[in-house]
């Protein structure tokens, strides 16, 4: 969190973290299409030719007032590919909250686990930990065949009992609820 006293703004940084092709960018694209242009900035994406996130995606939300100050939420996605390990740590610096976007497909469980471990390691390197950090889980791609049950996903990924949301990001199901959930958790913290 950063307070700009001159502009009377409180700036929060929220990171969408998860395995490659899990739906992080799809979440931001849906939010961009659905939110009123008066509350959101431009969606900035840096993609490879294969339409995969190269460094990060970014969008800013500007909503209402809290104690006379205007909160701004900066939403970033991290690249899921292992090749971009270093940029994940850079993007996590100064983060106030995380949305962990898990792919619900059974074949992606190991990718989800490895990425969650990576998140915890990156936070530890920044002298933080998921145990004392605002984060939520989003179980994405709930419309696909061969998905794991919510119970199985909770047992495997939600060892800290973070708030969890079901989603189909490409249709917008659960996307706004996830964003509201992480913002509420962040403001409580």
Secondary structure, 3 states (H helix, E strand, C coil): CEEECCCCEEEEEEEEECCCCCCHHHHHHHHHHHCCCCCECCCEEEECCCCCEEEEEEEEEEEEEECCEEEEEEEEEECCCHHHHHHHHHHHCCCCEEEEEEECEHHHHHHHHHHHHHHHHHHHHCCCCHHHCCEEEEEECCCCCCECCHHHHHHHHCCCCCEEEECEHHHCECHHHHHHHHHHHHHHC
